[in-house]
Amino acid sequence: MKNFFQIESDFENSRLDRWFRKNVSDVPQSLIEKNIRKGNIKVNNIKKKGSYKLKLSDKISIFNIKFIKNKNKKKTIKYKATNKELLFSSSIFIEDNENFVVINKPAGIPVQSGTKSIRNLMDILRDTPEFNNCSPFSVHRLDKETTGILIVAKNRKYAQLFTSLFRIRKIHKVYLGVVLGRMSKKKGTLRNELLTYEGKKVIKSNAITHYSVLNDNYNYSLLKLSPETGRKHQIRKQLLIHGNPILGDSKYRLSNNTVKKKNVLMLHAFKINFSINNIKYSFTAKPSDYFEKTINEKYLKTF
């Protein structure tokens, strides 16, 4: 086994323990920590904690480690894209450069695989020409049924950069949504405390979304939505709380609102803005034909 490694740009700022699992062996965290304490894993011949952020050209030395298989590690099954999916995927790219792509995500497919389905966007992108000689890195998510703008990094450096930009709220997103009924005001801010559950643990998070009404009638409203925070299902939850759930939402809906199998969630990530190295980026994603058709059917003016 190789005993010496030198950190290249793709793993700059990665944690030592995560780098080890990715590049050396996917062993339990406890084994990594044990060998770090014993001095079997060193950075530049110095003992570092597992949380140490690696620097470019750091030299890692590894000695006297007995590897054991992580029995608790679940085997990851990759989804193999069909030829039809690969042909279709070529039409969803909005931007493609050496560090990231921007795509117009279609409805009905999750960004990453889950317990209910292994079919996912990341595995499909992995087989496209745009990701030849590189791998897709997910830096944010859209719900399975939500369409529109999605950024996917091509290397670890930009994945970390985008993750940081999202965390400090330097990436600004605009959604379009069709909701039931009329909003109480034509413009405003939704502020709510949302609850999520991890087993028996209840986690409370503040959610902030700014909105403006682009058009409405007695039954429906077309909204422009700008989330300030990034909570799970934030927009969908908040609009339900305020009595105006998104049309086609089978999960966050009013109890008297019937659900049809062909319901399509009328939420679209329309625009995104951010800056990298003083260069401003702005991208828009055209709503689907179904989205525009539904707007017309509900007698709402186009945006």
C-alpha positions in Angstrom: 0.0 0.0 0.0 1.1 3.5 -0.8 2.4 5.3 2.4 2.8 8.8 1.2 0.4 11.2 -0.4 0.6 14.8 -1.6 -2.6 17.0 -1.5 -3.6 18.4 -4.9 -6.0 21.2 -5.6 -9.1 19.0 -5.8 -8.8 18.1 -2.0 -7.7 21.5 -0.7 -9.7 22.5 2.4 -11.0 19.0 2.8 -11.0 17.5 6.3 -8.2 15.0 6.9 -10.6 12.2 8.0 -12.9 12.6 5.0 -9.9 12.7 2.7 -8.7 9.4 4.2 -12.0 7.6 3.6 -12.1 8.9 0.1 -8.5 8.2 -1.0 -7.2 5.4 1.3 -9.9 3.2 2.8 -13.5 3.6 3.8 -13.0 2.5 7.4 -15.0 3.5 10.5 -14.4 7.0 11.9 -13.2 5.4 15.2 -10.4 3.6 13.5 -9.2 6.8 11.8 -9.3 8.7 15.0 -7.4 5.9 16.8 -4.6 5.9 14.3 -4.4 9.7 14.3 -3.9 9.7 18.1 -1.2 6.9 17.8 0.7 9.0 15.2 0.1 6.5 12.3 -1.4 9.2 10.2 0.5 12.5 10.0 0.5 15.6 8.0 3.9 17.0 7.1 5.3 14.6 9.8 3.1 16.4 12.4 0.0 14.9 14.2 -3.2 16.6 13.3 -6.8 16.2 14.3 -9.3 14.5 11.9 -11.0 17.9 11.4 -7.8 19.4 10.1 -8.4 21.2 6.8 -5.8 20.1 4.3 -3.7 22.6 2.4 -2.3 22.5 -1.1 0.9 20.3 -1.2 0.4 19.0 2.3 2.2 15.6 2.6 0.4 12.8 4.4 2.3 9.8 5.7 0.5 6.6 6.8 2.1 3.8 8.8 1.2 0.6 10.6 -2.5 0.7 10.0 -4.5 -2.6 10.1 -7.5 -2.1 7.8 -10.8 -3.7 8.8 -13.9 -3.6 6.7 -16.6 -1.2 7.8 -19.5 -3.7 8.3 -22.0 -0.8 8.9 -21.2 0.8 5.5 -24.1 0.3 3.1 -23.1 -0.6 -0.4 -23.8 2.2 -2.8 -25.6 1.2 -6.0 -25.0 3.5 -9.0 -27.9 4.1 -11.4 -27.0 3.4 -15.0 -28.6 6.0 -17.4 -30.5 4.8 -20.4 -29.6 6.0 -23.9 -32.9 7.9 -24.0 -32.0 9.7 -20.7 -28.6 10.6 -22.0 -30.0 12.0 -25.3 -32.6 14.0 -23.3 -30.0 15.3 -20.8 -28.2 17.2 -23.6 -31.1 19.6 -23.8 -31.1 20.6 -20.1 -27.7 22.4 -20.0 -27.8 26.1 -19.6 -24.1 26.7 -18.8 -21.1 24.4 -19.1 -17.6 25.4 -18.2 -14.5 23.7 -16.7 -15.7 24.2 -13.1 -19.5 23.8 -13.0 -22.7 23.4 -15.0 -26.1 25.0 -14.7 -29.0 22.8 -15.8 -32.8 23.2 -16.1 -33.9 20.2 -14.0 -37.0 18.4 -15.2 -39.8 17.2 -12.9 -40.0 13.7 -11.5 -36.4 12.9 -10.8 -34.5 13.4 -7.5 -31.1 15.1 -7.5 -29.6 12.2 -5.5 -30.6 8.6 -4.9 -32.7 7.8 -1.9 -34.4 4.8 -0.2 -37.4 4.8 -2.6 -35.5 5.0 -5.9 -31.9 4.7 -7.1 -32.7 6.7 -10.3 -31.2 10.1 -9.8 -29.8 13.1 -11.7 -26.3 12.9 -10.4 -25.7 9.4 -11.8 -27.3 10.4 -15.1 -25.0 13.4 -15.4 -22.0 11.3 -14.6 -22.4 9.5 -18.0 -22.9 12.7 -20.1 -20.2 14.2 -22.4 -20.2 17.3 -20.2 -18.8 15.3 -17.3 -16.2 13.4 -19.3 -13.0 13.1 -17.2 -14.7 14.6 -14.1 -17.5 13.8 -11.6 -20.7 15.7 -10.7 -20.8 17.2 -7.2 -24.2 18.2 -5.8 -24.0 21.6 -4.1 -27.7 22.2 -3.4 -30.9 20.4 -4.1 -34.4 20.8 -5.6 -37.2 18.6 -4.6 -38.0 15.7 -6.9 -41.0 17.4 -8.5 -39.6 20.9 -8.5 -38.2 22.1 -11.9 -35.6 24.7 -12.8 -32.1 26.0 -12.1 -29.6 23.6 -10.5 -25.9 24.2 -10.1 -23.6 21.1 -10.3 -19.9 21.4 -9.6 -17.3 19.6 -11.7 -14.6 19.4 -9.0 -14.2 19.4 -5.2 -12.8 22.9 -5.1 -15.9 24.5 -6.7 -18.2 22.2 -4.7 -16.8 23.6 -1.5 -16.9 27.1 -2.9 -20.6 26.9 -3.8 -21.4 25.2 -0.5 -19.8 28.2 1.3 -21.6 30.7 -0.9 -24.9 29.1 -0.1 -24.1 29.0 3.6 -23.3 32.7 3.8 -26.3 33.5 1.6 -24.3 34.9 -1.3 -26.3 33.0 -3.9 -29.7 34.5 -4.7 -32.6 32.4 -6.1 -35.9 33.3 -7.6 -38.8 30.9 -7.9 -42.1 31.0 -9.8 -45.0 29.4 -8.1 -48.8 29.0 -8.7 -50.7 28.9 -5.4 -54.3 28.4 -4.5 -56.3 31.5 -3.7 -55.2 35.1 -3.3 -52.4 36.4 -1.0 -53.5 38.8 1.7 -50.9 41.3 0.3 -49.5 41.9 -3.1 -46.0 41.9 -1.7 -44.5 40.8 1.6 -42.2 38.5 3.6 -43.2 35.1 5.0 -41.5 34.5 8.4 -42.1 31.1 10.1 -40.6 28.7 12.5 -40.4 25.3 10.7 -40.1 22.0 12.4 -38.1 19.0 11.2 -37.7 15.6 12.9 -34.6 13.4 13.4 -36.0 10.4 15.2 -37.6 11.7 18.3 -35.6 14.9 18.2 -37.5 18.1 17.1 -35.5 20.7 15.3 -36.8 24.3 15.0 -35.5 26.6 12.2 -36.5 30.1 11.2 -37.5 30.4 7.6 -37.7 33.7 5.6 -39.2 34.0 2.1 -39.9 37.2 0.2 -42.7 37.2 -2.3 -44.6 39.4 -4.8 -47.8 38.7 -6.7 -47.2 38.7 -10.5 -50.8 38.0 -11.3 -53.9 36.6 -9.6 -57.6 35.9 -9.8 -60.2 34.6 -7.3 -58.9 31.1 -7.4 -55.1 31.2 -8.1 -52.0 33.5 -7.8 -48.8 33.5 -9.7 -46.0 34.4 -7.3 -42.3 35.4 -7.5 -40.6 33.9 -4.5 -37.1 34.7 -3.1 -36.0 32.5 -0.2 -33.6 34.2 2.2 -33.0 31.0 4.1 -32.6 27.5 2.7 -34.7 25.1 4.8 -36.0 21.8 3.6 -39.3 22.2 1.7 -39.2 25.8 2.9 -41.4 27.5 0.3 -43.9 24.7 0.2 -44.3 24.5 3.9 -44.6 28.3 4.4 -47.2 28.8 1.7 -49.3 26.0 3.3 -49.0 27.6 6.7 -50.3 30.9 5.2 -53.2 29.1 3.6 -52.0 29.3 0.0 -50.4 25.9 -0.9 -48.7 25.4 -4.2 -50.9 24.0 -6.9 -50.2 20.3 -7.4 -48.5 19.7 -4.1 -49.5 16.3 -2.9 -47.7 16.6 0.5 -48.2 20.1 1.7 -51.8 20.7 0.9 -55.1 21.7 2.5 -57.0 18.7 3.9 -60.0 19.4 1.6 -57.9 19.6 -1.5 -58.2 16.4 -3.5 -55.0 14.9 -5.0 -54.9 13.5 -8.5 -52.2 11.1 -9.7 -51.3 13.4 -12.6 -50.8 16.4 -10.3 -47.6 18.3 -11.1 -46.0 20.6 -8.6 -46.2 24.2 -9.9 -42.9 25.4 -8.5 -40.1 26.4 -10.7 -36.6 27.7 -9.8 -36.5 30.5 -12.4 -33.3 32.5 -11.8 -30.1 32.4 -9.8 -27.4 35.1 -9.2 -23.9 34.9 -7.6 -20.4 36.2 -7.9 -17.1 34.4 -8.1 -13.7 36.3 -8.1 -15.6 39.5 -8.8 -17.3 38.0 -11.9 -21.1 38.2 -11.8 -23.1 35.3 -13.0 -26.9 35.3 -13.7 -28.8 32.4 -15.2 -32.5 31.8 -16.0 -34.4 28.6 -16.7 -37.4 28.5 -19.0 -40.4 27.0 -17.3 -41.7 23.7 -18.8 -44.4 23.7 -21.4 -46.7 22.2 -18.7 -46.0 25.1 -16.4 -46.9 27.7 -19.0 -49.9 25.7 -20.2 -51.3 25.6 -16.6 -50.8 29.3 -16.2 -52.9 29.9 -19.2 -55.5 27.4 -18.2 -55.9 29.2 -14.8 -56.3 32.5 -16.6 -53.1 34.0 -15.3 -51.1 36.3 -17.4 -47.6 35.1 -18.4 -44.6 36.7 -16.6 
